Amino acid sequence: MMRKNKGPSLKRNRRGGTLVGVAAIITAALGLGACGTGTDSSGAEGGDVVLELWDTDTRPERTENLKKLISMFEEKNPSIKVNYLGLPTDSYMQKISTAIATKATPDIITPKASDISALVAQKALAPLDEKFEGGGWDAKVSPAMTKSSKAASPDGKLYLTPATSLADVIYYRSDFFKNAGLSAPTSWDDFYAVADKLTDKSTGKFGYTLRGGNGFFSQFVQMVYPQAGVDTFFREDGTSTLNDPAVVAAAEDYVDLYGKDTAESDLTADFKTMVAQFGSGGAAMLSHSIGSYPTHVAALGADKVAAVAPFPSKSGKSVLSGRMTTGFAMFETSKHKEAAWKFLEYTMSVEGNSFWAQKSGYLPGNLEVAKESWVTENPAMQTSIKALENKDAVVLEQPFYLPEFNSITTTEMLPEWQRVLQKQLSVKDFLTQSAEKLTKAQQKYMKK
Amino acid sequence: MTSLLPQTRPTRPQTGDNGEYTNRPLSPLKKRARRIDRILTYVPLALFLIFTLVPFYWMLLFAFRPSGSTSLVPWPITFEHFETVWNGSGFGIYFKNSLFVAVMSLLTSTVIALLGGYALARFKFRGKTLFLVAMLCTQFVPGAMMLIPLFEIFNAVGLTDSLWSLIISDTVFHLPLSLVLMSGFIRNVPVELEEAAWVDGCTRIQGFRLVVLPLLKPGIVAVGSFAFISAWNNFLFAIMFISSQDQFTVPVGLSYLLGEFGADFGALAAGGVIAIIPVVLLFAYVQKFLVQGLSAGAVKG
């Protein structure tokens, strides 16, 4: 018995040896990894002050541009070093909330206008009004952008530097229009007619791609409010204009596009789906902000993409939507506020602003930069700037200062919106019930 | 599966005394039944395969075809997306970091699970059931709830911004499952084998190393590969505990490729391919052990 048992046990012993071998290989691989990480951690100290900057919209090209902007700034300010950290665009807020809760915030951040009210409510951001006016920036930077930046905060103070801004445009495939012998639309009637003409369901080509999924609200506002000629979200008494008869009528026209001149799958289309559809030739027109111009040019080439601004309403009123400021903000807990402000100033200065706005495809805030040739030669930007030159044009400010605004327009309204597209809910009922929610939030805010 | 074929399609028909048990040409009725059987097996399998493989094909297609192309085959093939992702987006660094974290988590999880699992399987101690229940209960707590306390702890011991914070948290979160799994595997090794080794003069540790450990290969592979994969895919801890660019891991790198205003599908798909390579390779190697591991003890009393 004993002898018999010894055989297999020896054999197993050899197997144990191979196990040890595998473990040795793994350990070797590990050593390799450990070496790599060991060398990475050193070499952070260069200047006297080290600033931490967190970016909330990390993409390969943007990272590259932002790093270049930082190195340009560091060259001008050798005593300041800026450490860049890119956070993914869909999960940065969780990281920031944890950082605020554990007092581990960075110095500078690039928040979205819609994040400002949540961050200010936690007293996380530093107000910049004094420094902004003290530096004379109110004369050098676009007043419209400064106003819109202040409008995004619940207390009307400036937290987000008006460095750059987005604006909504309607992109169209200039090659499709040319082939069909059509010219760019100049009115809403024109737009709907063109969308219908360019739709050919048999070949899977549609005139427009409608955002039915995540983030639908920005497209909805962009298309409906200018068409209705309504230039404000709330009336004086705090009631929402969503159920205004003109808004309802325009929304009905917009919803009618779905299924007729758009793909059925647009019911769940988010930004990525829309871009893919536009880029692959599945849709001839797309509403989005000027920020995506570089993406379309990269996918299609500059000769196939053109843009028009949303058109004036039938009554002739010009309402501009999507004028969202995109800038930089400073954390209240920053230990190097002076140095951080220097960086913020640099992003508004001619050199920094020109580089940053041009590379990101944003409208520049600096008034000098707005006259540079790269702005005047970009069709999407020209459209947006020209629209602003119109003296009667009114900028529609979205109520980002309302803490509930984001949740109402995303999680609460989205499923109902999809029911509207499926004809299970009327446009009027949808807008009436959404208006009630927004009115409640606004009136609560007004009472404060 | 192929070994079944000769039985279903007999090549040398034989007639014996007891016709029922020999290979005879099948009656047309039976043939039809077999065919229906086969259709019922393969059609759902094929449908299922389509569901599983189309996303993979989509990924490979976008990764290997030039941007702007709408062809349905990745031809002419291009590696530009891999170039962009590996060098431009820094996947080279993320890959190295991920590998380090995943391999370390695998090692620590497996070693601790072996030690703890042995104790749970072989020893009786006070509070053992309570301990097992507590283990199970920790599985109900989502990782996201632990973020702030974990962050505070790592901050206090100076481990934030270090890959070790990921290794520790991944190991800890994975440990209950590893321990329970491993103790099951150890319990399946008859204790008599160990006792025989002791009679032969082994100490307990020697007995474990020489007799039990070699029999635990499927268990080690199962526990290790689960630990590797969960650490490899962990996005939440990586984004929360790391605050410098060169310490991030592959899942964070992947999420960079989706911007707010732009998505480069080619780069995203190439990043996806890079991210799944280690997992696919690992499974290709361990799958035979894994099947053994999962079914081990299924028929033993």
HADDOCK unambig.tbl for C-alpha pairs under 7 A between the chains (distance, minus, plus):
assign (segid A and resid 9 and name CA) (segid B and resid 211 and name CA) 6.58 0.50 0.50
assign (segid A and resid 12 and name CA) (segid B and resid 214 and name CA) 5.83 0.50 0.50
assign (segid A and resid 13 and name CA) (segid B and resid 210 and name CA) 5.86 0.50 0.50
assign (segid A and resid 15 and name CA) (segid B and resid 214 and name CA) 6.31 0.50 0.50
assign (segid A and resid 16 and name CA) (segid B and resid 214 and name CA) 5.38 0.50 0.50
assign (segid A and resid 30 and name CA) (segid B and resid 100 and name CA) 5.77 0.50 0.50
assign (segid A and resid 30 and name CA) (segid B and resid 103 and name CA) 6.75 0.50 0.50
assign (segid A and resid 33 and name CA) (segid B and resid 96 and name CA) 5.87 0.50 0.50
assign (segid A and resid 33 and name CA) (segid B and resid 97 and name CA) 6.71 0.50 0.50
assign (segid A and resid 33 and name CA) (segid B and resid 100 and name CA) 5.05 0.50 0.50
assign (segid A and resid 34 and name CA) (segid B and resid 100 and name CA) 6.77 0.50 0.50
assign (segid A and resid 40 and name CA) (segid B and resid 246 and name CA) 6.76 0.50 0.50
assign (segid A and resid 57 and name CA) (segid B and resid 259 and name CA) 5.88 0.50 0.50
assign (segid A and resid 57 and name CA) (segid B and resid 260 and name CA) 6.14 0.50 0.50
assign (segid A and resid 58 and name CA) (segid B and resid 256 and name CA) 5.35 0.50 0.50
assign (segid A and resid 58 and name CA) (segid B and resid 259 and name CA) 6.10 0.50 0.50
assign (segid A and resid 59 and name CA) (segid B and resid 256 and name CA) 5.15 0.50 0.50
assign (segid A and resid 59 and name CA) (segid B and resid 257 and name CA) 5.53 0.50 0.50
assign (segid A and resid 59 and name CA) (segid B and resid 258 and name CA) 6.63 0.50 0.50
assign (segid A and resid 59 and name CA) (segid B and resid 259 and name CA) 5.26 0.50 0.50
assign (segid A and resid 60 and name CA) (segid B and resid 88 and name CA) 6.84 0.50 0.50
assign (segid A and resid 60 and name CA) (segid B and resid 89 and name CA) 5.65 0.50 0.50
assign (segid A and resid 60 and name CA) (segid B and resid 257 and name CA) 6.74 0.50 0.50
assign (segid A and resid 85 and name CA) (segid B and resid 243 and name CA) 6.74 0.50 0.50
assign (segid A and resid 85 and name CA) (segid B and resid 244 and name CA) 5.85 0.50 0.50
assign (segid A and resid 85 and name CA) (segid B and resid 245 and name CA) 5.54 0.50 0.50
assign (segid A and resid 86 and name CA) (segid B and resid 245 and name CA) 6.95 0.50 0.50
assign (segid A and resid 88 and name CA) (segid B and resid 255 and name CA) 5.59 0.50 0.50
assign (segid A and resid 88 and name CA) (segid B and resid 256 and name CA) 5.26 0.50 0.50
assign (segid A and resid 89 and name CA) (segid B and resid 259 and name CA) 5.93 0.50 0.50
assign (segid A and resid 89 and name CA) (segid B and resid 260 and name CA) 6.01 0.50 0.50
assign (segid A and resid 95 and name CA) (segid B and resid 240 and name CA) 5.56 0.50 0.50
assign (segid A and resid 98 and name CA) (segid B and resid 148 and name CA) 6.09 0.50 0.50
assign (segid A and resid 102 and name CA) (segid B and resid 148 and name CA) 6.99 0.50 0.50
assign (segid A and resid 102 and name CA) (segid B and resid 152 and name CA) 6.66 0.50 0.50
assign (segid A and resid 272 and name CA) (segid B and resid 263 and name CA) 6.40 0.50 0.50
assign (segid A and resid 280 and name CA) (segid B and resid 70 and name CA) 6.76 0.50 0.50
assign (segid A and resid 291 and name CA) (segid B and resid 261 and name CA) 6.32 0.50 0.50
assign (segid A and resid 292 and name CA) (segid B and resid 261 and name CA) 5.32 0.50 0.50
assign (segid A and resid 292 and name CA) (segid B and resid 262 and name CA) 6.22 0.50 0.50
assign (segid A and resid 295 and name CA) (segid B and resid 262 and name CA) 5.87 0.50 0.50
assign (segid A and resid 299 and name CA) (segid B and resid 67 and name CA) 6.86 0.50 0.50
assign (segid A and resid 299 and name CA) (segid B and resid 68 and name CA) 5.44 0.50 0.50
assign (segid A and resid 300 and name CA) (segid B and resid 68 and name CA) 6.70 0.50 0.50
